[in-house]
Amino acid sequence: MSDIATRDETIKKELLEYQGNILILANAGSGKTTFLAEKLKSDSKKLDNYQKLAAITFTRNATEEIKQKLVEIPENVVVSTIDSFLDNEIILPFLDQRYKVATSLQFSFQQEYKFNNFDIGLSQIMQNGIFATYDNPTARQGKNFKCEVALDILKNIVSASEYLKYKFNSLYIDEFQDCDQSMNDLFMYLKDELGIRLFIVGDDKQSIYQWRGASPRYIKNLWENENDLKKERFIGNFRSLPKIVDFSLALTPEVKIDSINETGSILYIETKQFALKEDVIRSLVDNGDINLDEKNYFLIGNNQHIEETVTQLGGIFPNEFDYVRKNPFIECTNGRFLQSLAQYYFLESFSEYDVLNNLFPDYNDDFRKGLLKKLKILRQNPERLLIEDIASYLGVPITQFGDKLESQILLEVLIDVENRILFDTSSLKNNLLMTTHNSKGLAADTVIIFVEYLIDRYKNTLKFEDHYVAITRAKSKIIIIDNHPAYINEINRLLSSNNGKFSLEDFIERRIYE
């Protein structure tokens, strides 16, 4: 075991026993989510009262990953997205007490309503029973209406604060670098004012959701400022071979790299600006640099270019390439509900338990049985009215998106059998084209990076977080396809300022594609 791996394991053993507030900065591939699940299980055994522990994530995929790592979820543990946690533990139980919503109004979440200040949002709730969201310019400032409402309720409704601090002993927050300002304010209030213990883990180099107001500065501030958090850093990367680890670490100031391990491969391909992606890929396959029998990720910056490239590759390598498709419900108000029903419909392995776990932290067996009857009918004969009946049973207010009801959007997805591939990732091929955002949390033998999408076209600078995510997806080989003059300069600038000993040439095998 390397010195770094030994160091990380020693720290993890100490943290398993520590019972205070914890902050961990963890590099990609260091096993941070695995350790969060391990810590959660360990602490659940030590909890000898009525309280619960809650693991909070920012995406459904992250929630599922933690559940899988737990294998069996202890009875005193809740695993939830932040949206579900706020809805079920703060907003829905206490909203009426704070804002006096008229009892004749049916309360609903509707994202098509947008506003730019808190008071307008409150008036929508009190007058119309509509819970909406900030517009994009406001959200990009780090403002999150749902978190602000939850915090306002906790500050003004004593019973809400009492309920929360007596129910939850600790919160375990994964990917804290994806916090926005409002989320950070809420979590700090839970810790500082309600005394709820926090276990925070994140990687300040992987914050790729800054377009929606997330920022790594909140986790950086917690790390740099004096507070009551026990702070540790996981440096190791168990996913990638040593040369790839050295390259990722050399670009950051945390660790000084004295020498470069030769185990692993970084191939740099210089291309002309308008070289066709499919031609470059064909050349790499023909040269033996890409083995189509292994798992390969091709990171391309937008969905239109991905679809165009897959189409072209299909004519060169029939049935070898696929791509990660855009979720058809991603912009719908009740996307989680629609996604869950689609997964149940298309996937035999997806049960009513999975549907409920996606939507509720707690439910009883009678409720589950009632849902199962409706879902079985849906699998046999999907209809819009049945979808709306299931939504009503689950308390989900069907809303309109564009010119269609969400129930109609879901029905159109279900009746086309080819849409199964949207929800059954196991059916995808080894060679996948995807965006950097879609690759987060995944790993492949070889990752092929088209760096034109990693350069900010206005500032002509490297998108560091996106680049870090891209290079740390690779297990054994990175292939860098470079047709942008800024890339080498940006990488060498980072290597010089953070390590001062190496240049890009020290890490790569260089070739020119004509």
ChimeraX attribute file (.defattr): number of C-alpha atoms within 10 A of each C-alpha:
attribute: neighborCount
match mode: 1-to-1
recipient: residues
	/A:1	6
	/A:2	8
	/A:3	9
	/A:4	12
	/A:5	16
	/A:6	12
	/A:7	15
	/A:8	19
	/A:9	14
	/A:10	10
	/A:11	14
	/A:12	19
	/A:13	11
	/A:14	9
	/A:15	18
	/A:16	16
	/A:17	12
	/A:18	13
	/A:19	14
	/A:20	13
	/A:21	19
	/A:22	18
	/A:23	21
	/A:24	23
	/A:25	24
	/A:26	23
	/A:27	23
	/A:28	27
	/A:29	22
	/A:30	20
	/A:31	16
	/A:32	21
	/A:33	21
	/A:34	15
	/A:35	17
	/A:36	23
	/A:37	21
	/A:38	17
	/A:39	19
	/A:40	24
	/A:41	19
	/A:42	13
	/A:43	18
	/A:44	19
	/A:45	10
	/A:46	10
	/A:47	13
	/A:48	10
	/A:49	8
	/A:50	10
	/A:51	16
	/A:52	19
	/A:53	24
	/A:54	22
	/A:55	23
	/A:56	24
	/A:57	25
	/A:58	18
	/A:59	15
	/A:60	14
	/A:61	13
	/A:62	19
	/A:63	20
	/A:64	18
	/A:65	16
	/A:66	24
	/A:67	18
	/A:68	13
	/A:69	15
	/A:70	17
	/A:71	10
	/A:72	9
	/A:73	17
	/A:74	14
	/A:75	9
	/A:76	17
	/A:77	20
	/A:78	21
	/A:79	25
	/A:80	26
	/A:81	24
	/A:82	19
	/A:83	15
	/A:84	20
	/A:85	20
	/A:86	18
	/A:87	17
	/A:88	15
	/A:89	16
	/A:90	21
	/A:91	23
	/A:92	12
	/A:93	12
	/A:94	19
	/A:95	20
	/A:96	16
	/A:97	14
	/A:98	16
	/A:99	15
	/A:100	12
	/A:101	21
	/A:102	14
	/A:103	9
	/A:104	8
	/A:105	13
	/A:106	11
	/A:107	19
	/A:108	18
	/A:109	18
	/A:110	20
	/A:111	19
	/A:112	16
	/A:113	14
	/A:114	16
	/A:115	18
	/A:116	16
	/A:117	14
	/A:118	15
	/A:119	10
	/A:120	13
	/A:121	21
	/A:122	19
	/A:123	15
	/A:124	16
	/A:125	23
	/A:126	19
	/A:127	13
	/A:128	16
	/A:129	20
	/A:130	21
	/A:131	21
	/A:132	22
	/A:133	23
	/A:134	21
	/A:135	18
	/A:136	15
	/A:137	14
	/A:138	18
	/A:139	20
	/A:140	19
	/A:141	17
	/A:142	20
	/A:143	25
	/A:144	23
	/A:145	24
	/A:146	21
	/A:147	24
	/A:148	17
	/A:149	23
	/A:150	22
	/A:151	22
	/A:152	14
	/A:153	22
	/A:154	25
	/A:155	13
	/A:156	12
	/A:157	14
	/A:158	10
	/A:159	12
	/A:160	21
	/A:161	19
	/A:162	12
	/A:163	13
	/A:164	17
	/A:165	18
	/A:166	14
	/A:167	16
	/A:168	19
	/A:169	18
	/A:170	26
	/A:171	24
	/A:172	22
	/A:173	23
	/A:174	25
	/A:175	24
	/A:176	28
	/A:177	26
	/A:178	26
	/A:179	28
	/A:180	25
	/A:181	20
	/A:182	23
	/A:183	24
	/A:184	19
	/A:185	15
	/A:186	17
	/A:187	19
	/A:188	16
	/A:189	16
	/A:190	21
	/A:191	17
	/A:192	12
	/A:193	13
	/A:194	15
	/A:195	15
	/A:196	21
	/A:197	22
	/A:198	23
	/A:199	21
	/A:200	23
	/A:201	26
	/A:202	26
	/A:203	23
	/A:204	21
	/A:205	19
	/A:206	24
	/A:207	23
	/A:208	23
	/A:209	18
	/A:210	17
	/A:211	14
	/A:212	19
	/A:213	20
	/A:214	26
	/A:215	24
	/A:216	23
	/A:217	16
	/A:218	20
	/A:219	23
	/A:220	15
	/A:221	10
	/A:222	16
	/A:223	18
	/A:224	10
	/A:225	9
	/A:226	8
	/A:227	10
	/A:228	13
	/A:229	18
	/A:230	15
	/A:231	17
	/A:232	17
	/A:233	20
	/A:234	23
	/A:235	20
	/A:236	24
	/A:237	23
	/A:238	14
	/A:239	21
	/A:240	25
	/A:241	18
	/A:242	20
	/A:243	21
	/A:244	28
	/A:245	26
	/A:246	21
	/A:247	23
	/A:248	19
	/A:249	22
	/A:250	25
	/A:251	23
	/A:252	17
	/A:253	13
	/A:254	12
	/A:255	13
	/A:256	15
	/A:257	18
	/A:258	11
	/A:259	11
	/A:260	16
	/A:261	15
	/A:262	13
	/A:263	13
	/A:264	17
	/A:265	20
	/A:266	22
	/A:267	17
	/A:268	22
	/A:269	20
	/A:270	17
	/A:271	18
	/A:272	13
	/A:273	11
	/A:274	7
	/A:275	12
	/A:276	12
	/A:277	20
	/A:278	18
	/A:279	15
	/A:280	16
	/A:281	18
	/A:282	15
	/A:283	14
	/A:284	16
	/A:285	13
	/A:286	11
	/A:287	10
	/A:288	10
	/A:289	14
	/A:290	22
	/A:291	15
	/A:292	15
	/A:293	10
	/A:294	13
	/A:295	18
	/A:296	24
	/A:297	28
	/A:298	24
	/A:299	23
	/A:300	22
	/A:301	19
	/A:302	12
	/A:303	16
	/A:304	9
	/A:305	15
	/A:306	22
	/A:307	17
	/A:308	12
	/A:309	20
	/A:310	20
	/A:311	15
	/A:312	15
	/A:313	20
	/A:314	14
	/A:315	10
	/A:316	13
	/A:317	12
	/A:318	10
	/A:319	11
	/A:320	16
	/A:321	20
	/A:322	21
	/A:323	22
	/A:324	19
	/A:325	18
	/A:326	12
	/A:327	11
	/A:328	15
	/A:329	18
	/A:330	12
	/A:331	11
	/A:332	21
	/A:333	21
	/A:334	22
	/A:335	16
	/A:336	18
	/A:337	23
	/A:338	25
	/A:339	20
	/A:340	20
	/A:341	25
	/A:342	23
	/A:343	21
	/A:344	22
	/A:345	21
	/A:346	18
	/A:347	14
	/A:348	9
	/A:349	10
	/A:350	15
	/A:351	17
	/A:352	20
	/A:353	15
	/A:354	16
	/A:355	23
	/A:356	18
	/A:357	19
	/A:358	21
	/A:359	22
	/A:360	18
	/A:361	17
	/A:362	9
	/A:363	12
	/A:364	7
	/A:365	8
	/A:366	9
	/A:367	12
	/A:368	14
	/A:369	13
	/A:370	12
	/A:371	18
	/A:372	17
	/A:373	11
	/A:374	16
	/A:375	22
	/A:376	14
	/A:377	12
	/A:378	20
	/A:379	17
	/A:380	9
	/A:381	11
	/A:382	18
	/A:383	19
	/A:384	17
	/A:385	12
	/A:386	17
	/A:387	22
	/A:388	18
	/A:389	16
	/A:390	20
	/A:391	18
	/A:392	12
	/A:393	13
	/A:394	15
	/A:395	10
	/A:396	16
	/A:397	17
	/A:398	22
	/A:399	18
	/A:400	18
	/A:401	19
	/A:402	9
	/A:403	7
	/A:404	10
	/A:405	15
	/A:406	25
	/A:407	22
	/A:408	17
	/A:409	18
	/A:410	22
	/A:411	18
	/A:412	14
	/A:413	17
	/A:414	22
	/A:415	13
	/A:416	9
	/A:417	9
	/A:418	9
	/A:419	16
	/A:420	18
	/A:421	15
	/A:422	20
	/A:423	19
	/A:424	12
	/A:425	11
	/A:426	8
	/A:427	11
	/A:428	15
	/A:429	17
	/A:430	19
	/A:431	23
	/A:432	22
	/A:433	26
	/A:434	23
	/A:435	25
	/A:436	24
	/A:437	14
	/A:438	13
	/A:439	20
	/A:440	16
	/A:441	15
	/A:442	14
	/A:443	19
	/A:444	24
	/A:445	19
	/A:446	25
	/A:447	28
	/A:448	25
	/A:449	24
	/A:450	20
	/A:451	21
	/A:452	19
	/A:453	19
	/A:454	24
	/A:455	20
	/A:456	13
	/A:457	12
	/A:458	6
	/A:459	8
	/A:460	14
	/A:461	15
	/A:462	22
	/A:463	17
	/A:464	21
	/A:465	18
	/A:466	21
	/A:467	20
	/A:468	23
	/A:469	22
	/A:470	28
	/A:471	25
	/A:472	26
	/A:473	27
	/A:474	29
	/A:475	24
	/A:476	19
	/A:477	25
	/A:478	26
	/A:479	23
	/A:480	19
	/A:481	22
	/A:482	21
	/A:483	17
	/A:484	18
	/A:485	13
	/A:486	17
	/A:487	18
	/A:488	14
	/A:489	14
	/A:490	18
	/A:491	16
	/A:492	17
	/A:493	16
	/A:494	19
	/A:495	22
	/A:496	16
	/A:497	13
	/A:498	19
	/A:499	20
	/A:500	14
	/A:501	14
	/A:502	19
	/A:503	18
	/A:504	19
	/A:505	11
	/A:506	11
	/A:507	20
	/A:508	18
	/A:509	13
	/A:510	13
	/A:511	12
	/A:512	11
	/A:513	15
	/A:514	8
